[in-house]
Amino acid sequence: MLFVELVAQGLVQGSLYALIALGLTLVYGLLRILHVAHAALFTLGGYVSVLVYNSTGSLPLAFVAAMLLAGLVGVAMYRLCYEPILKQPPYVALIASIGLYIAFEEGFRILFGAMGLSYAVQPLQEHIPLFGGLQFSQAEILATLSTVAIIAVLGYLQVKTRIGIACQATVTDPQMAESFGIRLRTVRDLNFFVGSALAGFAGVWMGMLNNLVEPTMGSVPSYKGLAIIVLGGMGSVRGTLLAALVLGVTEAFGAIYLSQFVDRDAIAFAFLILVLMIRPQGLFAKR
């Protein structure tokens, strides 16, 4: 019973990691940029959802507002920060991204305080019994199911639609794609919007599950997201999803059996180091 419960808990946590890492993967696959400021968009989604829900009582409106604002801010980050330095060495974009994240974190702290915000009434907390006596809150179940649905839709769009094929072509050979009439800026804007909206979506769920949104909320999940895209093979969407679930389950078991020796959040990076020692290209990347 404990084994099944830990696997289930790991899959719930892994689904949230998958949403964060997916956004990072979309950006890295397109521009080869480690988008550290992605963490700020995750936190932004959490703050927007709390503010909108506490003001209106509408959870759907909170989700829409969080995803829309996170997506638009993500596009603004690309246009104002990354696009002017695309031809510079990769470390320039990384430094800019770190600076962006620090600026947003301090902005959240100034606007909302260091202690963070909570939902006036924490939504979707009723527990639902599942198989084998397992019980999960409505929020945990819906977070997992919505992640699966989003992944399925993105997978379909990526291989079955013109915009998805255009994105893949842009990743493979930007100059060739442009010569065939693909607008690189439009494709990049779309990737940043979708990836950032996913970060905002994940931030809503994380804030709801913890009933707390604080300025540093995005730090650890986004660092784990970076670990996940390395584990999954840099730029691989399928590998990222599988690595996120593997990491979630590994953390769940580690929190029970290794908590006396190592912090839960350190497990992700210990697992990353172990995997890279054995398989440097990541768990699911092709050699």
N, C-alpha and C positions, 0 to 999 in steps of 0.2 A: 504493500500500500504506500509506504514512504517513497519507494522508487517512482511509482506512477505520479504521486503528488509533486515530487521534485522535478520530474520531467515536464509536467504540466506548467508548473511555476516558471521553469526555465523557458518554455516556449512563449509564455506571456511576456516575460521580460525581453526575450530575444526578438519578439515582433516589434517592440518599441525601438530597440537598437537597429533593427532592419530599416525602419523608416528614416532614422537619422543617417545611417550609413548610405542608404540609397541616394539621398540628396548629395552627399559627399562624392559618391561614385559618379553621378551624372556630371558633376563639375570637373572631377579629375579626369574622367574619360574624355571629356570634350577639350579641356584646356591644359591638362596636366598641372593643375594648381591644387595644392593642399589648402583647402578653404577653411582655415581655422575659425574665421568669423561666422561660420555656419552655426556655431554654438550660440551666438547672439540671437540668431533667428529662431532657434529652438526656445530660448528664454522669452523672446518677444511674443511668440505664440501663446505661451503660458500666461503672460501678463494681460494680453489683450482678451483672452478668454475669461479670465477672472473679472476684469473690469466690465466687459459686456454682459456676462451672466449675472453679476451682482446688480447691474443697473436695469436689466430687462427681464431676467428670469428665463431667457430663451437660450437653451443649449445649442440648437442648430445655428442660431445667429452668431453665437460665440465662436463656433467652429469656422463658419464662413468668414467672419471678420478676421480671425487669427490667421487663417491660411492666405486670405487675400492680402492682408497687410505684410505678412512675412514674405510672400511672393514678390510684391512690389518693392519692398526694401531690398530683397536679394538682387533684383534686376538693377536697382539703383547702385548697389555695391559694385556690380559688374561694370556698369557704364562709367561710373565716376572713379572707381579705384583700380579695377583690373584691366579694363580695355586699354587705357593709356600706356600700360607697362607690359603688354603681352609679348613684345619683342625683347624685353629685358631678360636676364638670367632668372631661372625659377626662384632663387632665394629672395629676389626683390618682391615678388608677389606674396611669398610666404611672410616676409617681414611686414608688408602692408596689411595682410590679413590678420596677423597677430595684433597690430596696432588698432585695427578696426574693432576687434573683439574687446580689447581693453577699454576703448572709448565707449562702446555700447554698455559694457558692464558697469563702468562708472556712471554713465547716464542713468541706467536703471537704479543704481544706488541713490543717486541724487533725487530722482523723481519719486521713487516708491519706498525708499528707506532700506537699510541693510537687513531688516528682519523679514522683508518680503510681504506678500499678500496671500490671503486665503479666501476660499469660497464662503459666502455667508451661510449657505446650506450646501454641503458637499453632495454633488449629484451622482446618481447611478451607483449607490452603495448597497442596494439590496442584494443579498447573496442568493444564488440560484444553485440548487443541488444538481450535480451531474452524476456520471457513472461512478460506481465504487465508493459512494459516500463523499466524493470530492465536492467542494463548494467554492465558487468564485463569485466575485461581485459582478454586477452588470457591466461596470466600467472595464474590468479585466477581460470579460468575454467579448464585449463590443470592440475593445481596442485590438484584440487578436483577430477577430473576424474582419474588421475594417482594413487591417493591414493586409490580410490575405486577398481581399477584394481589390485593393489598390495595386498590389503586386500583379495580380492577374490582368487588370486593365492595362497597366503599364507594359507588361509583357506582350499583350496583344497589339497595343499601339506601336511598339517598337518594331515589330516584324510584319505587321499587316497593313500599315497605313503609310501614306506618302511622307508625312512629317517624321515618322519613326525611321523610315529608310533614309531620309535626308539627314537626320541626326547621326545615324551610323556612318553615312558617307562622309560627313563632316569630321567625325572622329578619325576615320581611316586616312583620309587625304583631303584636308581643307581646300587646297588650291584646285585640285581636280573637281571637288564638289562645286566650288564657285564657278568653274569654267562650264559646268552643266546648268548653271542658272540658279543654284541654291544660294539663298541669301544667308551668309554666315552669321551676320549680326542678329537676324531674326531667330535663327536656330539657337544661338547662344543665349539670347534673351529668354527664349522659351525654356531652355534647360535650366537656367538660373531660377526662373519663376517656379517651375515644377519642383525642383530640388528644394528651394526655400519654402514653398508651401508645405511640402512634406515635413520639413523641420518644424514649422509652426504647428502642423497637425499633431506631430509627436509631442511637442511641448504642451499642447492642451491636455493630452492623455496623462502625461507625467505629472503635471500640476494637479489634475483631478485625482489621480491615484494617491498622491502624497498630501493633497489638500494644502499645498504650499508652493508658491512661486517666489524665488529669491534671485538676486542678481547673478549669483554664481551657479544657478541651476543647470546651465548648459555645459559647464566645464567637463565634468567627468563623463556624461553620456557621449559628448562629442569626441573626447579623447578615445573612448572605447570605439566610437564610430571609425576613427582613423585606424585603430588597431584592426577593426573588422575588415576594412577594405584592403589592408595588407594581407590578412589571413585569407581572404577570398580571392586574392589575385587582383592587383591594381587595375581598376577600370572594368572588372567583370561584375555585371549586375547579378547573374545567377550565383556566382561565388560569394558575393556580398551577402545575399539572402541566407544562403546555407551557413556561412560563417557566423552570422548574427544569431541564428538559432543554436548552433553549436556552442557559442560563447554563453548564451543565456542559460542553457542547460548546465554547462560547466560551472558557471557561477552559482547556480542553485545547489549543486552537489557540494561545491567547495565551501559554501556558507555553512553547511552542516558538518562536513567532515574535516575541514581545514581551518575553521574560524579561530582555533587556538594558536595557529601558527602564522596566518597571513590574513590581512584585511580583505574583505570581499572585493573591493575595487581594484586591489592589486592582482587579483586572480587573472583578470583580462590580460594584463601585461606580462605576467609570468607565463600564461598560456601562449601568448604571442612569441615570446622569446624561445620557448620550447619548440613551437612549430617551425619557426624560422631556422633553428639549428638543424632540424631534420629535413625540412622542405623549404628552402629559401624563397621559392617563387610563390608560396602561399598554398593553402590546402587544395583549392579547386582550380588553380590556374593551369593552363596547358604548358608543358615543357617547351 
